[in-house]
Amino acid sequence: MRHTVSIALDDRSYSIEIGAGLMSDPATFAGLPQASVAVVVSNATVAPLYAQRLQHTLAARFKTVHLVTLPDGEQFKTWETLNTIFDALLQNNCDRKTVLFALGGGVVGDMTGFAAASYMRGVPFVQVPTTLLAQVDSSVGGKTGINHPLGKNMVGAFYQPQLVVCDLDTLQTLPAREISAGLAEIIKYGPIADMAFFEWLESHVHALRSGDAKALAYAVQRSCEIKAWVVGQDEREAGLRAILNFGHTFGHAIEAGLGYGKWLHGEAVGCGMVMAAHLSHALGLVDSAFVERLTRLISAAGLPIQAPVLDGKDNAGKYLELMQVDKKAHAGEIRFILIDGPGKACIRAADASVVRQVIARCCSA
C-alpha cells in the first residue's frame, strides 16, 4: 500500500511518498526536474545497505549518479563534513541542475539539504530518509543545517525538497535503539495536536517497537499528515510551527551538554518531553495525571525519562545556559513549548526559579 501526503506551499509544494519498495521503483522519481547528473549523499552505515539500490534506480533517469559517503554520527554534523559534499560537487563539475539525494537519517538529510540550499545558491534535492525519526520529522518541512559547538542546528536555511520518499523497507534494518529514538518524534504529535493518535500509540507502542510493518506504516503516515498541516500554515516557524519543538528545548540542552552523539536526538527529545510536561504542570497547564501518562508512554517506547546531570556544581544553571542558545529565545528569554491541556501546545516563558525546580526534579534519582 502506498500513501501520498502533500505539503501545500504554493510553488514550493511537494509530496511525501510512503510505502514499501519505493526506492527500487523508477516511477517514484518520475516527476523530478530534468538533469543529467544526480549525487547521492549517504553515510558509512547506510551506504553499504541502500546506496547501490538507489543508484541503480536513478540510473534509469540520470546519465551519471555519483555517491558521496559521509562519516556517521551527530558529532559529524559540522562545517568540515559539509565541505565534503561541496568538494564532491565541485570536483565532479556539478551544475545548478544537478539533483542531490539525501539517503540516510536526520544528519544526512539536514546536511544534504543545507548543501543543496547553498551550492550555486540553490540546487534541487530529494529526501530519502532511512530512519524512523527522519521519516516522521526531519525530512519533512525544509529545515536544513549543521550544529555549532554552542548550539544545535544554529547554522542553516529553510529549503524545501522536491520530494520525500519514505521507503518503509528501510525500517526493517534499524536497531532497536533507533526505532525508539524515532518513536520520540512520533509521540510528540499526540500531546501537541492529536490525542486520538496519542491513545493509538499507547495501545500500539509494543507493536511499533517490535517492527510491526502495519503499525509503522500508520505511525509514519499520521505523523507526516500532522507535520504537513503545521508546515503548510507556517513554513518558516514564525509561530505555529514552533509547537513541533515540544521537548526540544530541554532535549537540545542535553545533546549539547553531554556532547553530540552520546545520546541520540530522539532519546534527548523523549526525556525533554518529560521535562516539558513537568514544567507544564508546574505552571498549572496540565494535571499530574497527564504528566504520568506521557511519562509512561515515553518509557514504554524505550526512551530515557530521567535527565542526565550536566554539571555537578550547578546543574540547573548549566541547562539554563545551554537553553539560552535556542532559536525560540527572544532577547535572552527562554521560551518553551508546553502542553496547554492534552492535545494543545503553547509557547511560554517561565521564571528561572520554576525551571530550576523542574530540572532538579527530573534529574534526581
Buried (B, 14 or more C-beta within 10 A) or exposed (E): EEBEBEBEBEEBEBBBBBBBEBBBBEEBBEEBEEBEBBBBBBBEBBBEBBBEBBBEBBEEBBEBBBBBBBBBBBBBBBEEBBEBBBEBBEEEEBEEEBBBBBBBBBBBBBBBBBBBBBBEEEBBBBBBBBBBBBBBBBBBBBBBBBBBEEBBBBBBBBBBBBBBBBBBBBBEBBEEEBBBBBBBBBBBBBBBBBBEBBEBBBEBBEBBBEBBEEBBBBBBBBBBBBBBBBBBEBBEBEEBBBBBBBBBBBBBBBBBBBEBBBBBBBBBBBBBBBBBBBBBBBBEBBEEEBBEBBBEBBBBBBBBBEBBBBEEEEBBBBBBBBBBBBBBBEEEEBBBBBBBBBBBBBBBBBEEEEBBBBBEEBBEE
